[in-house]
Amino acid sequence: MPREIIRTDKAPQAIGTYSQAVKVGSTVYLSGQIPLDPATMDLVDGPMEAQIRRVFDNLQAVAEAAGGSLADVAKLNIFLTDLAHFALVNQVMSEYFSEPYPARAAIGVASLPKGAQVEMDAVLEL
Protein backbone atom coordinates (compact mmCIF):
# COMPACT_ATOMS: atom_id res chain seq x y z
CA MET A 1 0.00 0.00 0.00
CA PRO A 2 1.49 3.40 -0.92
CA ARG A 3 2.49 5.83 1.80
CA GLU A 4 1.69 9.54 1.71
CA ILE A 5 3.84 11.97 3.70
CA ILE A 6 1.76 14.61 5.50
CA ARG A 7 3.26 18.08 5.99
CA THR A 8 1.87 21.41 7.15
CA ASP A 9 3.32 24.79 8.09
CA LYS A 10 0.59 25.09 10.77
CA ALA A 11 2.53 22.69 13.00
CA PRO A 12 6.22 22.66 13.94
CA GLN A 13 8.54 21.33 11.29
CA ALA A 14 10.31 18.07 12.03
CA ILE A 15 13.42 18.58 14.16
CA GLY A 16 14.92 15.24 13.22
CA THR A 17 14.75 12.41 10.76
CA TYR A 18 10.98 11.96 10.69
CA SER A 19 7.82 13.23 8.98
CA GLN A 20 4.99 15.09 10.73
CA ALA A 21 2.72 12.22 9.74
CA VAL A 22 2.48 9.29 7.35
CA LYS A 23 -0.78 8.13 5.81
CA VAL A 24 -1.13 4.48 4.79
CA GLY A 25 -4.55 3.70 3.34
CA SER A 26 -7.07 5.29 5.70
CA THR A 27 -4.74 5.23 8.71
CA VAL A 28 -2.60 8.25 9.64
CA TYR A 29 0.33 7.96 12.04
CA LEU A 30 1.08 11.33 13.65
CA SER A 31 4.60 11.85 14.97
CA GLY A 32 5.09 13.12 18.50
CA GLN A 33 4.38 16.79 19.05
CA ILE A 34 5.91 18.87 21.82
CA PRO A 35 4.72 22.39 22.70
CA LEU A 36 6.64 24.16 19.94
CA ASP A 37 5.18 27.30 18.40
CA PRO A 38 5.23 26.56 14.65
CA ALA A 39 6.09 30.19 13.82
CA THR A 40 9.14 30.45 16.06
CA MET A 41 10.02 26.77 16.66
CA ASP A 42 10.49 27.72 20.34
CA LEU A 43 8.75 26.08 23.28
CA VAL A 44 5.69 28.09 24.32
CA ASP A 45 6.04 30.18 27.43
CA GLY A 46 3.58 30.02 30.25
CA PRO A 47 1.94 27.50 32.49
CA MET A 48 1.65 23.78 31.83
CA GLU A 49 -1.89 24.28 30.51
CA ALA A 50 -0.52 26.45 27.67
CA GLN A 51 1.98 23.72 26.79
CA ILE A 52 -0.71 21.03 26.72
CA ARG A 53 -2.95 23.22 24.52
CA ARG A 54 -0.09 23.87 22.09
CA VAL A 55 0.50 20.13 21.73
CA PHE A 56 -3.19 19.50 21.00
CA ASP A 57 -3.20 22.43 18.54
CA ASN A 58 -0.15 20.99 16.78
CA LEU A 59 -1.74 17.54 16.56
CA GLN A 60 -4.95 19.10 15.25
CA ALA A 61 -3.04 20.97 12.51
CA VAL A 62 -1.35 17.78 11.30
CA ALA A 63 -4.62 15.83 11.49
CA GLU A 64 -6.30 18.50 9.34
CA ALA A 65 -3.44 18.40 6.83
CA ALA A 66 -4.12 14.66 6.53
CA GLY A 67 -7.79 15.31 5.82
CA GLY A 68 -9.07 14.55 9.31
CA SER A 69 -9.42 16.02 12.77
CA LEU A 70 -8.88 15.05 16.38
CA ALA A 71 -12.31 13.36 16.19
CA ASP A 72 -10.60 10.73 14.01
CA VAL A 73 -7.99 9.81 16.65
CA ALA A 74 -8.22 6.11 17.45
CA LYS A 75 -5.16 6.02 19.77
CA LEU A 76 -3.42 8.81 21.68
CA ASN A 77 -0.14 8.47 23.56
CA ILE A 78 0.78 11.09 26.16
CA PHE A 79 4.28 11.42 27.56
CA LEU A 80 4.78 13.55 30.69
CA THR A 81 7.94 14.35 32.62
CA ASP A 82 5.72 14.76 35.71
CA LEU A 83 2.60 12.61 36.06
CA ALA A 84 1.25 15.19 38.54
CA HIS A 85 0.04 16.99 35.36
CA PHE A 86 -2.19 14.05 34.40
CA ALA A 87 -5.39 15.65 35.77
CA LEU A 88 -4.65 18.85 33.84
CA VAL A 89 -4.15 16.84 30.64
CA ASN A 90 -7.55 15.23 31.21
CA GLN A 91 -9.17 18.62 31.76
CA VAL A 92 -7.71 20.17 28.60
CA MET A 93 -8.28 17.00 26.57
CA SER A 94 -12.00 17.18 27.35
CA GLU A 95 -12.09 20.50 25.45
CA TYR A 96 -10.50 18.97 22.32
CA PHE A 97 -12.24 15.57 22.31
CA SER A 98 -15.78 14.37 22.89
CA GLU A 99 -17.13 10.91 23.60
CA PRO A 100 -16.44 8.31 22.56
CA TYR A 101 -12.87 9.13 23.53
CA PRO A 102 -9.91 7.48 21.79
CA ALA A 103 -7.88 4.71 23.34
CA ARG A 104 -5.03 6.29 25.28
CA ALA A 105 -1.85 5.73 27.22
CA ALA A 106 -0.20 8.19 29.61
CA ILE A 107 3.44 7.49 30.31
CA GLY A 108 5.86 9.13 32.72
CA VAL A 109 9.27 9.76 31.16
CA ALA A 110 12.56 11.15 32.43
CA SER A 111 12.98 13.76 29.71
CA LEU A 112 11.67 14.93 26.33
CA PRO A 113 13.22 16.79 23.37
CA LYS A 114 14.16 20.45 23.92
CA GLY A 115 13.30 20.15 27.61
CA ALA A 116 9.56 19.88 26.92
CA GLN A 117 7.32 18.64 29.74
CA VAL A 118 4.72 17.00 27.49
CA GLU A 119 4.69 15.18 24.15
CA MET A 120 1.85 13.38 22.38
CA ASP A 121 1.49 11.26 19.28
CA ALA A 122 -1.60 9.72 17.74
CA VAL A 123 -3.04 7.31 15.21
CA LEU A 124 -6.03 8.46 13.15
CA GLU A 125 -8.47 6.32 11.26
CA LEU A 126 -10.11 8.36 8.49
C-alpha positions in Angstrom: 0.0 0.0 0.0 1.5 3.4 -0.9 2.5 5.8 1.8 1.7 9.5 1.7 3.8 12.0 3.7 1.8 14.6 5.5 3.3 18.1 6.0 1.9 21.4 7.2 3.3 24.8 8.1 0.6 25.1 10.8 2.5 22.7 13.0 6.2 22.7 13.9 8.5 21.3 11.3 10.3 18.1 12.0 13.4 18.6 14.2 14.9 15.2 13.2 14.8 12.4 10.8 11.0 12.0 10.7 7.8 13.2 9.0 5.0 15.1 10.7 2.7 12.2 9.7 2.5 9.3 7.4 -0.8 8.1 5.8 -1.1 4.5 4.8 -4.5 3.7 3.3 -7.1 5.3 5.7 -4.7 5.2 8.7 -2.6 8.2 9.6 0.3 8.0 12.0 1.1 11.3 13.6 4.6 11.9 15.0 5.1 13.1 18.5 4.4 16.8 19.1 5.9 18.9 21.8 4.7 22.4 22.7 6.6 24.2 19.9 5.2 27.3 18.4 5.2 26.6 14.6 6.1 30.2 13.8 9.1 30.4 16.1 10.0 26.8 16.7 10.5 27.7 20.3 8.7 26.1 23.3 5.7 28.1 24.3 6.0 30.2 27.4 3.6 30.0 30.2 1.9 27.5 32.5 1.6 23.8 31.8 -1.9 24.3 30.5 -0.5 26.5 27.7 2.0 23.7 26.8 -0.7 21.0 26.7 -3.0 23.2 24.5 -0.1 23.9 22.1 0.5 20.1 21.7 -3.2 19.5 21.0 -3.2 22.4 18.5 -0.1 21.0 16.8 -1.7 17.5 16.6 -5.0 19.1 15.2 -3.0 21.0 12.5 -1.3 17.8 11.3 -4.6 15.8 11.5 -6.3 18.5 9.3 -3.4 18.4 6.8 -4.1 14.7 6.5 -7.8 15.3 5.8 -9.1 14.6 9.3 -9.4 16.0 12.8 -8.9 15.0 16.4 -12.3 13.4 16.2 -10.6 10.7 14.0 -8.0 9.8 16.6 -8.2 6.1 17.5 -5.2 6.0 19.8 -3.4 8.8 21.7 -0.1 8.5 23.6 0.8 11.1 26.2 4.3 11.4 27.6 4.8 13.5 30.7 7.9 14.4 32.6 5.7 14.8 35.7 2.6 12.6 36.1 1.3 15.2 38.5 0.0 17.0 35.4 -2.2 14.1 34.4 -5.4 15.7 35.8 -4.6 18.8 33.8 -4.1 16.8 30.6 -7.6 15.2 31.2 -9.2 18.6 31.8 -7.7 20.2 28.6 -8.3 17.0 26.6 -12.0 17.2 27.4 -12.1 20.5 25.4 -10.5 19.0 22.3 -12.2 15.6 22.3 -15.8 14.4 22.9 -17.1 10.9 23.6 -16.4 8.3 22.6 -12.9 9.1 23.5 -9.9 7.5 21.8 -7.9 4.7 23.3 -5.0 6.3 25.3 -1.8 5.7 27.2 -0.2 8.2 29.6 3.4 7.5 30.3 5.9 9.1 32.7 9.3 9.8 31.2 12.6 11.2 32.4 13.0 13.8 29.7 11.7 14.9 26.3 13.2 16.8 23.4 14.2 20.4 23.9 13.3 20.1 27.6 9.6 19.9 26.9 7.3 18.6 29.7 4.7 17.0 27.5 4.7 15.2 24.1 1.8 13.4 22.4 1.5 11.3 19.3 -1.6 9.7 17.7 -3.0 7.3 15.2 -6.0 8.5 13.1 -8.5 6.3 11.3 -10.1 8.4 8.5 
